[in-house]
Amino acid sequence: MSKKTAKSGQGSAQKGDPEMEHPKGALAISLIYLITIIILWSWVYLTLLERGITQ
């Protein structure tokens, strides 16, 4: 096995390697989705309280 093939198998997850980059913004998109869901369900709950359906 040459040095080139051995080296490429071990160091593929280094910071400079563009093939193994983590998706940027995935956490932000997940948080925006979660916040949107919380806001919408809160709005529905407050609407039900306002109409008196939960009594």
C-alpha positions as CSV (number, residue, x, y, z in Angstrom):
1,M,0.0,0.0,0.0
2,S,1.5,3.4,-0.9
3,K,1.7,6.3,1.4
4,K,-1.0,8.2,-0.7
5,T,-3.7,5.6,-0.2
6,A,-3.0,5.0,3.5
7,K,-3.0,8.7,4.1
8,S,-6.3,9.3,2.3
9,G,-8.1,6.6,4.3
10,Q,-7.1,8.0,7.7
11,G,-7.3,11.8,7.3
12,S,-10.6,12.2,5.3
13,A,-12.4,13.9,8.2
14,Q,-10.0,16.8,8.6
15,K,-11.1,20.4,8.6
16,G,-9.6,21.2,5.2
17,D,-11.3,18.3,3.4
18,P,-14.4,19.6,1.6
19,E,-15.9,16.1,1.1
20,M,-16.6,15.6,4.9
21,E,-17.9,19.0,5.9
22,H,-20.9,19.1,8.2
23,P,-24.0,20.8,6.8
24,K,-23.9,24.5,7.8
25,G,-27.2,26.0,9.0
26,A,-28.9,22.7,9.8
27,L,-29.1,23.6,13.4
28,A,-30.5,27.0,12.6
29,I,-33.1,25.6,10.3
30,S,-34.1,23.0,13.0
31,L,-34.4,25.8,15.6
32,I,-36.5,28.0,13.3
33,Y,-38.8,25.0,12.6
34,L,-39.1,24.2,16.3
35,I,-39.8,27.9,17.2
36,T,-42.4,28.1,14.5
37,I,-44.2,25.0,15.7
38,I,-44.2,26.3,19.3
39,I,-45.6,29.7,18.2
40,L,-48.4,28.1,16.1
41,W,-49.5,25.7,18.8
42,S,-49.4,28.5,21.4
43,W,-51.6,30.6,19.1
44,V,-54.1,27.7,18.7
45,Y,-54.2,27.2,22.5
46,L,-54.8,30.8,23.1
47,T,-57.6,30.9,20.5
48,L,-59.2,27.9,22.2
49,L,-59.0,29.6,25.6
50,E,-60.5,32.8,24.1
51,R,-63.5,30.9,22.7
52,G,-64.0,28.9,25.9
53,I,-63.8,25.5,24.3
54,T,-61.4,24.1,26.9
55,Q,-63.9,24.6,29.8
